[in-house]
Amino acid sequence: MGFWVRTLLVTVPPSELEEALAGHLEHLRRLKSDGRLRAAGELGDGDGFLEIFEAADRREAEAVARSSPLVEDGLATWMLREWEELSL
């Protein structure tokens, strides 16, 4: 298992997000209840989100990244990067 960072950038006006945003938040709640979500938050400009979650490999991480309603409905683009926490 490893950690992955998904950055979502919204590509439509806020008025088109309401229903899909509710679904996206539910998607994050499921990841959290499964113990896979490490952190999630809205980007400062309000035009996207950053999430850190756990997945077995890139294939599984991509499946998680694609499963947000924001992505499924074509309302956001995404980028996925593997993340390694520093031991400080």
C-alpha positions, 0 to 999 in steps of 0.5 A: 500500500502507498499514498497518492495525491489527487488534485482536482481542478473544476472546469465549470462554473460553480452553479453547475457543481451542486449535485456532483459536489454532494456526490464528491463529498460522499465519495470522500466520506466513503474513503474516510470510513474505509480508512483510506483517506489521509487528508482532503481539502479545497484549494485556496481559490475555490477552484479545486481540491487536493486529497491524499489517500491510500491505494495498493498500486497505481491501477487502484489509485487511478480507479479511485481518482476516476470514481469521483462524480466530479470526474465522472460527470466531466466537471473536473480534471485530475492529476495523480501523483504518488506521495511519500511522507517524510519521517521528521 
